[in-house]
Amino acid sequence: MLLQSFSLKKIIIFFFVLIFAFFPTEKSNAYMLKYKEDFYKLYHIHYAQNPDDCIENIYWLEKAVQADFANPMFAKSKITNETEWEKYRYLFQMHLNLKLIEQHLRLGRTYDKKVAYFYDAPWKKEYLDDLDKAKSCYTAGLYYWKEAKIWAEKANSSSFNFLYLTDIQAWEDEKERIATGELNYEKMLTRELARVQKVIDDFVAMDEKTY
């Protein structure tokens, strides 16, 4: 009886599968990522970022830097004229490069070894590999800082005097902080690179007698 009931269930399931096979499936409208604004939406901050989180964010931010801008109607700030549109583009590029610096700093710190203690000698090679990664991250940050300064200077042109895009006030504040020198990643990154190099030198100097 159980076998007959099981066979009946299989027949019913097969019957419904056969019916649904003849129904046309509706195609989903996949949204293709194309514009800066699209890629920027995928950038996100976790409370505790793992290296993979930073790498993912760097990927989306890089895509955003390379992508075209969406139509001004879809900008992250209300745009009413060409002058506002021009400043918006400069501020956006500046902001993207600043976020790339932040992510490279976060990623670099996950590999950074602040001090080379004598008892770290048995893991010298592993620490040196990580320190090289940290150094690469901080060096990349210097490149993005140069880019951020270029776009900040463009956004700070006299042609934009008394023009403020209040919808992206945070970006306006970043521009001002760069202009006044309050925000200076070059100073921070150069300091970090010098410190990392010293730790690398300390590890290189270790030998079998160190530990």
C-alpha positions as CSV (number, residue, x, y, z in Angstrom):
1,M,0.0,0.0,0.0
2,L,2.9,2.4,0.9
3,L,4.6,1.5,-2.4
4,Q,1.4,2.2,-4.4
5,S,0.9,5.6,-2.5
6,F,4.6,6.5,-3.3
7,S,4.2,5.7,-7.0
8,L,1.0,7.8,-7.1
9,K,2.8,10.8,-5.7
10,K,5.6,10.4,-8.3
11,I,3.0,10.3,-11.1
12,I,1.3,13.5,-9.7
13,I,4.6,15.3,-9.4
14,F,5.6,14.3,-12.9
15,F,2.2,15.5,-14.2
16,F,2.7,19.0,-12.7
17,V,6.2,19.2,-14.0
18,L,5.0,18.3,-17.5
19,I,2.3,21.0,-17.3
20,F,4.7,23.8,-16.1
21,A,7.2,22.9,-18.8
22,F,4.8,24.2,-21.4
23,F,4.3,27.6,-19.6
24,P,6.6,30.3,-21.0
25,T,9.1,31.5,-18.4
26,E,9.2,35.3,-17.9
27,K,12.7,36.7,-18.5
28,S,14.1,38.7,-15.6
29,N,15.3,42.1,-16.6
30,A,18.9,42.0,-15.4
31,Y,20.3,45.4,-14.6
32,M,23.7,45.9,-16.1
33,L,26.2,47.9,-14.0
34,K,27.5,50.7,-16.2
35,Y,27.9,54.1,-14.5
36,K,29.9,55.5,-11.6
37,E,26.9,55.8,-9.5
38,D,26.0,52.1,-10.0
39,F,29.4,50.8,-9.0
40,Y,29.6,53.3,-6.0
41,K,26.4,51.8,-4.6
42,L,28.2,48.5,-4.2
43,Y,30.9,50.0,-2.1
44,H,30.1,49.4,1.6
45,I,31.8,49.5,5.0
46,H,31.6,46.6,7.5
47,Y,32.0,47.1,11.2
48,A,35.1,44.9,11.1
49,Q,36.5,44.6,7.6
50,N,38.3,41.5,6.6
51,P,40.9,41.7,3.8
52,D,38.4,40.2,1.4
53,D,35.9,43.0,2.2
54,C,38.6,45.6,1.5
55,I,39.6,43.9,-1.8
56,E,35.9,43.8,-2.8
57,N,35.5,47.5,-2.1
58,I,38.7,48.4,-3.9
59,Y,37.4,46.5,-6.9
60,W,34.0,48.4,-7.0
61,L,35.7,51.7,-6.4
62,E,38.2,51.1,-9.2
63,K,35.3,50.2,-11.5
64,A,33.6,53.5,-10.5
65,V,36.7,55.5,-11.2
66,Q,36.9,54.1,-14.7
67,A,33.2,54.2,-15.6
68,D,31.2,57.0,-17.2
69,F,28.9,59.3,-15.3
70,A,25.2,58.6,-15.4
71,N,22.8,61.2,-16.8
72,P,22.7,64.2,-14.5
73,M,19.1,63.3,-13.7
74,F,20.5,60.3,-11.8
75,A,23.4,62.1,-10.1
76,K,23.9,61.9,-6.3
77,S,23.1,65.6,-6.1
78,K,20.5,67.8,-7.7
79,I,22.0,69.2,-10.9
80,T,20.3,72.2,-12.6
81,N,23.0,73.6,-14.9
82,E,26.3,72.7,-16.6
83,T,28.4,74.4,-14.0
84,E,27.0,72.3,-11.2
85,W,27.4,69.2,-13.4
86,E,31.1,70.0,-13.9
87,K,31.8,70.5,-10.2
88,Y,29.8,67.4,-9.4
89,R,32.1,65.3,-11.6
90,Y,35.2,66.7,-10.1
91,L,34.0,66.1,-6.6
92,F,32.9,62.6,-7.4
93,Q,36.3,61.6,-8.8
94,M,38.0,63.2,-5.8
95,H,35.8,61.3,-3.4
96,L,36.3,58.0,-5.1
97,N,40.1,58.4,-4.9
98,L,39.9,59.3,-1.2
99,K,37.8,56.2,-0.5
100,L,40.4,54.1,-2.4
101,I,43.0,55.5,0.0
102,E,40.9,54.5,3.0
103,Q,40.5,51.0,1.8
104,H,44.2,50.5,1.0
105,L,45.0,51.8,4.5
106,R,42.6,49.3,6.0
107,L,43.9,46.5,3.9
108,G,47.5,47.5,4.6
109,R,46.9,47.4,8.3
110,T,45.7,43.8,8.2
111,Y,49.2,42.8,7.0
112,D,51.1,45.4,9.0
113,K,53.5,44.3,11.8
114,K,54.1,47.3,14.0
115,V,57.3,46.0,15.6
116,A,59.7,43.2,14.9
117,Y,60.3,41.5,18.2
118,F,63.2,39.1,18.6
119,Y,60.9,36.2,19.2
120,D,59.3,36.7,15.8
121,A,62.5,35.4,14.1
122,P,61.1,31.9,13.4
123,W,58.4,33.4,11.3
124,K,60.6,36.0,9.6
125,K,59.7,35.0,6.0
126,E,55.9,35.1,6.7
127,Y,56.2,38.5,8.4
128,L,58.3,39.9,5.5
129,D,55.7,38.7,3.0
130,D,52.9,40.4,4.9
131,L,55.0,43.6,5.3
132,D,55.6,43.7,1.6
133,K,51.8,43.6,1.1
134,A,51.3,46.4,3.6
135,K,54.0,48.5,1.9
136,S,52.3,47.9,-1.5
137,C,49.0,49.1,-0.1
138,Y,50.5,52.3,1.4
139,T,52.4,53.0,-1.9
140,A,49.1,52.6,-3.9
141,G,47.5,55.1,-1.4
142,L,50.1,57.7,-2.4
143,Y,49.0,57.3,-6.1
144,Y,45.4,57.8,-5.2
145,W,46.3,60.8,-3.1
146,K,47.9,62.5,-6.1
147,E,44.7,61.8,-8.1
148,A,42.4,63.1,-5.3
149,K,44.4,66.3,-5.0
150,I,44.1,66.9,-8.8
151,W,40.3,66.6,-8.7
152,A,40.1,68.6,-5.5
153,E,42.0,71.5,-7.2
154,K,39.7,71.3,-10.2
155,A,36.6,71.4,-7.9
156,N,38.2,74.4,-6.1
157,S,38.4,76.5,-9.2
158,S,37.4,80.2,-8.9
159,S,34.7,79.5,-11.5
160,F,32.9,77.6,-8.7
161,N,33.0,80.4,-6.1
162,F,29.8,80.5,-4.0
163,L,28.6,77.3,-5.7
164,Y,28.0,74.5,-3.1
165,L,26.3,71.2,-3.9
166,T,24.6,70.8,-0.5
167,D,23.3,67.2,-1.4
168,I,26.9,66.1,-1.2
169,Q,28.1,68.4,1.5
170,A,30.5,65.7,2.8
171,W,32.4,65.8,-0.5
172,E,32.5,69.6,-0.4
173,D,34.0,69.3,3.1
174,E,36.6,66.9,1.9
175,K,37.6,69.3,-0.8
176,E,37.9,72.2,1.7
177,R,40.0,70.0,4.1
178,I,42.4,69.1,1.2
179,A,42.6,72.8,0.3
180,T,43.5,73.9,3.8
181,G,45.9,71.0,4.4
182,E,43.8,69.6,7.2
183,L,43.4,66.4,5.2
184,N,46.8,65.2,4.1
185,Y,47.1,61.5,3.3
186,E,50.6,62.0,1.9
187,K,52.0,62.9,5.3
188,M,50.3,59.9,6.9
189,L,51.2,57.4,4.1
190,T,54.8,58.6,4.0
191,R,55.1,58.1,7.7
192,E,53.6,54.6,7.5
193,L,55.9,53.6,4.7
194,A,59.0,54.8,6.6
195,R,57.9,52.8,9.7
196,V,57.1,49.7,7.7
197,Q,60.5,49.9,6.0
198,K,62.2,50.0,9.4
199,V,60.3,46.9,10.5
200,I,61.4,45.2,7.3
201,D,65.0,46.1,7.9
202,D,64.8,44.8,11.4
203,F,63.5,41.5,10.2
204,V,66.1,41.3,7.4
205,A,68.8,41.8,10.0
206,M,67.7,38.8,12.0
207,D,69.7,35.6,11.7
208,E,69.8,32.1,13.4
209,K,71.4,33.7,16.5
210,T,68.5,36.1,17.0
211,Y,66.3,33.5,18.7
